[in-house]
């Protein structure tokens, strides 16, 4: 089995703004495992919030001259690649996708069946309205007409104005993500102000360092509070369970499908709600996460529909519902005419 990698720039349909940054594109890294006719694919979508960057991934991959992988064994192959991730979690996540895609294709099963996911109706994903120019909000909302749930990025000086514009345009369910942008005082005020505006929950209202302060907000808030930046790994959950009503799991944060599954198991022990989230990613990363969606309560897996040059096909979104691909492995395929580095 051989390994290769390539880089690709994902172009956002609209600049993607949150409380701390705005980007019009994201550079991702694809990894490919080739075993005969089987190609296992993975995607690394690094986040500067976690001090991960495209260049650091490429440097890490290039730091090894010898890429002779173990033959035929899932555990040994995964262990080999994980050690070479350099603790870059988005790269580790890409390796886990590629390993499971390869292994499950080889054994004629889907990644979902590998994790023994239950039979459930398709989960609805939210559609993200990122921070941007206020005059563009009506256009963005109109573009999201087929999606029944909106995710709205707040944590700005214009939060109430943003919500008022949205409520003038639609009465859809809204999930608010403040991306660590509030204080305890502003958080309490906003939670009460949002409570009668058809808001389902608030995601990461306060900085991740303020766990005990977030616990005070949770006590006051009429809306559920969901952890994002506070819930990186399964080991985080026991220490934050008192401060949140649920967690957001992202493959690029936790480092693998295996760890994401462990987070689901741990969160269930603490009776926490569970959401699967994403970065701005293509269909490789989104489809990988989607295979775990039958285990969770909420989905925010829209990264691939926020870009206009997705090179792959996999999970699609039909009127908000996540429709997973049929077939073995991840079930992804390359769009005709789009680039891919094959061995």
C-alpha positions as CSV (number, residue, x, y, z in Angstrom):
1,X,0.0,0.0,0.0
2,X,1.2,3.5,-0.9
3,X,0.4,7.0,0.3
4,X,0.3,10.3,-1.5
5,X,-1.2,13.7,-0.7
6,X,-2.2,16.9,-2.5
7,X,-3.5,20.3,-1.7
8,X,-6.6,22.0,-2.8
9,X,-8.2,25.5,-2.3
10,X,-11.9,25.5,-1.4
11,X,-13.6,28.7,-2.5
12,X,-16.4,30.0,-0.3
13,X,-19.6,31.1,-2.0
14,X,-19.6,34.0,0.5
15,X,-16.8,35.2,2.7
16,X,-17.1,33.0,5.9
17,X,-17.0,35.2,8.9
18,X,-17.1,34.3,12.6
19,X,-16.5,36.4,15.7
20,X,-12.7,36.2,15.4
21,X,-11.9,35.9,11.6
22,X,-13.2,36.0,8.0
23,X,-12.0,33.9,5.1
24,X,-12.9,33.7,1.4
25,X,-11.1,30.4,0.9
26,X,-9.7,27.5,2.8
27,X,-6.7,25.4,1.8
28,X,-7.1,21.7,2.6
29,X,-4.9,18.6,2.2
30,X,-6.1,15.3,0.8
31,X,-4.4,12.1,1.6
32,X,-4.7,9.0,-0.5
33,X,-4.0,5.3,0.4
34,X,-3.8,3.1,-2.6
35,X,-3.9,-0.7,-2.2
36,X,-4.3,-2.3,-5.6
37,X,-7.5,-0.9,-7.1
38,X,-8.7,0.5,-3.8
39,X,-8.2,4.2,-2.9
40,X,-8.8,5.4,0.6
41,X,-9.3,9.1,0.8
42,X,-9.1,11.6,3.7
43,X,-9.2,15.3,4.2
44,X,-7.4,17.7,6.5
45,X,-9.1,21.1,7.0
46,X,-6.9,22.9,9.5
47,X,-8.1,25.7,11.8
48,X,-5.9,28.6,13.0
49,X,-7.9,28.6,16.2
50,X,-6.1,25.4,17.1
51,X,-2.7,26.6,15.7
52,X,-3.0,24.3,12.7
53,X,-2.2,25.4,9.2
54,X,-1.9,24.0,5.6
55,X,1.8,24.6,5.5
56,X,2.5,22.8,8.8
57,X,0.6,19.8,7.5
58,X,2.6,19.7,4.3
59,X,5.9,20.1,6.3
60,X,4.9,17.3,8.5
61,X,4.1,15.0,5.6
62,X,7.4,15.9,3.9
63,X,9.4,15.4,7.0
64,X,9.3,11.6,6.4
65,X,11.2,10.1,3.5
66,X,10.1,6.5,4.2
67,X,6.4,5.9,3.8
68,X,6.3,2.1,3.6
69,X,3.0,1.3,5.3
70,X,2.1,-2.0,7.1
71,X,0.3,-4.5,4.9
72,X,-3.3,-5.5,5.3
73,X,-4.0,-4.7,9.0
74,X,-6.3,-1.8,10.1
75,X,-4.8,-1.4,13.6
76,X,-1.2,-1.4,12.5
77,X,-1.8,0.9,9.6
78,X,-3.8,3.4,11.8
79,X,-1.1,3.3,14.5
80,X,1.6,3.9,11.9
81,X,-0.2,6.9,10.4
82,X,-1.3,8.4,13.7
83,X,2.3,8.5,14.9
84,X,3.2,10.4,11.8
85,X,0.5,13.0,12.2
86,X,2.8,15.1,14.5
87,X,-0.2,15.6,16.8
88,X,-1.8,17.8,14.1
89,X,-5.4,16.8,14.7
90,X,-6.8,17.7,11.3
91,X,-4.1,15.5,9.6
92,X,-4.8,12.7,12.1
93,X,-8.5,13.0,11.1
94,X,-7.6,12.8,7.4
95,X,-5.5,9.6,8.1
96,X,-8.4,8.1,10.0
97,X,-10.8,8.7,7.1
98,X,-8.4,7.3,4.6
99,X,-7.7,4.2,6.7
100,X,-11.4,3.5,7.3
101,X,-12.3,4.2,3.7
102,X,-9.6,1.7,2.5
103,X,-10.4,-0.9,5.1
104,X,-14.2,-0.8,4.6
105,X,-13.8,-0.9,0.8
106,X,-11.5,-3.9,1.3
107,X,-14.1,-5.7,3.5
108,X,-17.2,-4.6,1.4
109,X,-18.8,-2.6,4.2
110,X,-19.7,1.1,4.8
111,X,-17.9,3.1,7.4
112,X,-21.3,3.4,9.2
113,X,-21.6,-0.3,9.4
114,X,-18.1,-0.6,10.8
115,X,-19.3,1.5,13.7
116,X,-22.6,-0.4,13.9
117,X,-24.7,2.7,13.5
118,X,-28.5,2.4,14.2
119,X,-31.2,2.6,11.6
120,X,-32.7,6.1,11.9
121,X,-34.4,8.7,9.7
122,X,-32.1,11.2,8.0
123,X,-30.9,13.9,10.3
124,X,-31.5,17.6,9.4
125,X,-28.4,19.7,9.1
126,X,-28.4,23.4,9.8
127,X,-27.2,25.9,7.1
128,X,-24.7,28.5,8.3
129,X,-25.3,32.3,7.9
130,X,-21.8,33.6,8.6
131,X,-20.9,37.1,9.8
132,X,-20.7,39.6,7.0
133,X,-22.2,42.7,5.6
134,X,-25.7,43.2,7.0
135,X,-27.1,44.3,3.6
136,X,-26.3,40.8,2.3
137,X,-28.2,38.9,5.0
138,X,-31.5,38.9,3.0
139,X,-29.7,37.4,0.0
140,X,-28.0,34.7,2.1
141,X,-31.3,33.8,3.8
142,X,-33.0,33.6,0.4
143,X,-30.3,31.3,-0.8
144,X,-31.0,29.1,2.2
145,X,-34.7,28.7,1.5
146,X,-34.5,24.9,1.1
147,X,-32.9,24.5,4.6
148,X,-35.4,24.4,7.5
149,X,-32.7,25.2,10.2
150,X,-30.3,28.1,10.1
151,X,-27.1,28.4,12.1
152,X,-26.3,32.1,12.8
153,X,-22.8,33.3,13.7
154,X,-23.0,36.0,16.4
155,X,-20.5,37.4,18.9
156,X,-20.4,40.8,17.3
157,X,-21.5,44.4,18.2
158,X,-24.4,43.9,15.8
159,X,-25.9,40.7,17.2
160,X,-29.4,42.0,17.8
161,X,-29.5,43.8,14.5
162,X,-28.4,40.6,12.7
163,X,-31.2,38.6,14.5
164,X,-33.8,41.3,13.7
165,X,-32.9,41.2,10.0
166,X,-33.2,37.4,10.1
167,X,-36.5,37.4,11.9
168,X,-37.9,40.0,9.4
169,X,-37.0,37.5,6.6
170,X,-37.9,34.1,8.1
171,X,-39.3,32.4,11.2
172,X,-37.2,29.2,10.7
173,X,-35.5,27.6,13.7
174,X,-32.2,29.3,14.4
175,X,-29.1,27.9,16.2
176,X,-26.8,30.6,17.5
177,X,-23.0,30.2,17.5
178,X,-21.2,33.0,19.4
179,X,-17.8,31.5,18.9
180,X,-16.5,32.6,22.3
181,X,-17.7,36.2,21.6
182,X,-19.7,37.0,24.7
183,X,-19.1,37.8,28.4
184,X,-21.2,36.4,31.2
185,X,-23.2,39.6,31.4
186,X,-23.8,39.9,27.6
187,X,-24.4,36.2,27.4
188,X,-27.2,36.3,30.0
189,X,-28.8,39.3,28.3
190,X,-28.6,37.7,24.9
191,X,-29.9,34.3,26.0
192,X,-33.0,35.9,27.4
193,X,-33.4,38.2,24.4
194,X,-33.1,35.2,22.0
195,X,-35.4,32.9,24.0
196,X,-38.6,34.0,22.4
197,X,-37.2,34.3,18.9
198,X,-37.4,30.6,17.9
199,X,-33.7,29.9,18.8
200,X,-33.0,26.2,19.6
201,X,-29.7,26.6,21.5
202,X,-26.6,28.7,22.0
203,X,-23.2,27.3,21.0
204,X,-20.0,28.3,22.8
205,X,-21.1,31.7,24.1
206,X,-18.0,32.3,26.3
207,X,-14.2,31.8,25.9
208,X,-13.2,28.2,26.4
209,X,-11.0,29.1,29.4
210,X,-14.1,30.3,31.3
211,X,-15.7,26.9,32.1
212,X,-17.0,27.8,35.5
213,X,-18.3,31.1,34.3
214,X,-20.1,29.2,31.5
215,X,-21.6,27.0,34.3
216,X,-23.1,30.2,35.8
217,X,-24.5,31.2,32.4
218,X,-26.0,27.7,32.0
219,X,-27.8,28.1,35.3
220,X,-29.3,31.4,34.2
221,X,-30.0,30.6,30.5
222,X,-33.5,29.7,29.3
223,X,-31.8,28.1,26.3
224,X,-29.5,25.1,26.1
225,X,-25.7,25.8,26.0
226,X,-23.6,23.6,23.6
227,X,-19.8,23.3,23.9
228,X,-17.6,23.7,20.8
229,X,-14.2,25.0,21.6
230,X,-14.5,23.4,25.0
231,X,-15.2,19.9,23.7
232,X,-12.1,18.8,21.7
233,X,-11.7,15.3,23.0
234,X,-13.5,12.6,25.0
235,X,-11.2,13.4,27.9
236,X,-12.6,17.0,28.1
237,X,-16.2,15.9,28.7
238,X,-16.1,15.0,32.4
239,X,-14.6,18.4,33.3
240,X,-17.2,20.4,31.3
241,X,-20.4,18.4,31.7
242,X,-21.5,20.7,34.6
243,X,-21.2,23.8,32.4
244,X,-23.0,22.6,29.2
245,X,-26.1,20.9,28.0
246,X,-24.4,19.3,25.0
247,X,-21.2,19.1,22.9
248,X,-20.2,19.7,19.3
249,X,-17.9,17.0,17.9
250,X,-15.7,17.9,14.9
251,X,-13.4,15.4,13.3
252,X,-10.8,18.2,12.6
253,X,-10.8,19.0,16.4
254,X,-10.8,15.5,17.9
255,X,-8.5,13.9,15.4
256,X,-10.3,10.8,14.1
257,X,-13.5,9.0,13.5
258,X,-12.4,6.6,16.3
259,X,-12.1,9.5,18.8
260,X,-15.4,11.0,17.6
261,X,-17.1,7.7,18.3
262,X,-15.5,7.6,21.8
263,X,-16.8,11.2,22.4
264,X,-20.3,10.1,21.5
265,X,-20.1,7.2,24.0
266,X,-18.7,9.5,26.8
267,X,-21.3,12.2,26.2
268,X,-24.1,9.7,26.5
269,X,-22.8,8.7,29.9
270,X,-23.1,12.3,31.0
271,X,-26.6,12.7,29.4
272,X,-25.4,15.4,27.1
273,X,-26.9,16.3,23.8
274,X,-24.6,15.7,20.8
275,X,-24.0,17.6,17.7
276,X,-21.7,16.7,14.7
277,X,-20.1,19.8,13.3
278,X,-17.5,20.7,10.7
279,X,-15.1,23.3,9.4
280,X,-15.4,24.5,5.8
281,X,-14.6,21.2,4.2
282,X,-15.4,19.3,1.0
283,X,-17.5,16.2,0.6
284,X,-14.7,14.0,1.9
285,X,-14.7,15.3,5.4
286,X,-18.4,15.9,5.5
287,X,-19.2,12.4,4.3
288,X,-16.9,10.9,6.9
289,X,-18.6,12.7,9.7
290,X,-22.1,12.0,8.3
291,X,-21.5,8.2,8.8
292,X,-21.7,8.9,12.5
293,X,-24.9,11.0,12.3
294,X,-27.3,8.3,13.4
295,X,-25.7,8.4,16.8
296,X,-26.3,12.1,17.5
297,X,-29.1,14.7,18.1
298,X,-28.1,17.5,15.9
299,X,-26.0,18.0,12.7
300,X,-24.2,21.0,11.5
301,X,-22.6,19.4,8.4
302,X,-22.9,22.0,5.7
303,X,-19.2,22.8,5.0
304,X,-19.4,21.3,1.5
305,X,-22.5,23.4,0.5
306,X,-20.7,26.7,1.5
307,X,-18.2,26.2,-1.3
308,X,-18.5,26.4,-5.1
309,X,-15.7,24.0,-6.2
310,X,-16.2,20.7,-4.2
311,X,-14.1,18.1,-6.1
312,X,-15.9,15.2,-4.6
313,X,-19.4,13.7,-4.3
314,X,-20.7,12.0,-1.2
315,X,-23.3,13.0,1.4
316,X,-25.8,15.4,-0.2
317,X,-28.3,17.7,1.5
318,X,-31.9,17.4,0.3
319,X,-34.2,20.0,1.8
320,X,-32.0,20.0,4.9
321,X,-31.8,16.2,5.3
322,X,-28.4,14.5,5.2
323,X,-28.5,11.8,2.5
324,X,-25.6,9.4,2.9
325,X,-24.1,7.8,-0.2
326,X,-24.7,4.1,-0.9
327,X,-21.8,1.7,-1.3
328,X,-18.7,0.7,0.6
329,X,-16.1,2.7,2.5
330,X,-16.9,6.4,2.7
331,X,-18.9,6.1,-0.5
332,X,-17.3,9.2,-2.1
333,X,-16.4,9.7,-5.7
334,X,-14.6,12.3,-7.7
335,X,-16.4,15.0,-9.7
336,X,-15.7,14.6,-13.4
337,X,-13.0,17.0,-14.5
338,X,-11.9,17.9,-10.9
339,X,-8.2,17.3,-10.0
340,X,-7.1,14.4,-7.9
341,X,-3.6,13.1,-7.3
342,X,-3.6,9.3,-7.9
343,X,-0.7,7.0,-7.7
